[in-house]
């Protein structure tokens, strides 16, 4: 056993753990631990050799599930369910091309194109008029598009468009 460097030892304080592998810089609470616990591989930070195994950050279970934990995120699967989320009141954000595209806020509101969704589903198009498309694969299914605003109508409006027929089926202009 060494305060600095590598420490491989039987864990005598907990009989469900067979061994711990510590990576330490010699400062208490700054070790990184890899340990076998009941057939699961756990990765922890903040441990001290021969004293503490630290705070669990990732767990690879004996059946291959990967659970990752930070102060504010959970990623992984558990008994067939997939989980991704936060354990605090912060939002969950989805990015592509280094730009936030969608957010689920702490109240459960979903925003697409907005970082502050105001309702259960809030779609915003910063480049123009927001659209929602409904389509299916059934033989008699038409594709419809719900749209904010109508081309050629001042001050907004609302349109339901039959995409396959290239025809507006319902238009509500700014005077209702």
Secondary structure, DSSP 8 states (H G I E B T S, - for coil): --SEEEEEE--TT-TTEEEEEEEEESSTT-EEEEEEETTEEEEEEEEBTTTB--EEEEEE-TTS-EEEE-SS-EEEEETTEEEEE-SSS--EEEEETTEEEEEE-TTS-EEES-SS--SSEEE--TTS--EEEE---STT---EEEEES-TT-TT--EEEEETTTTEEEEEE-TT-
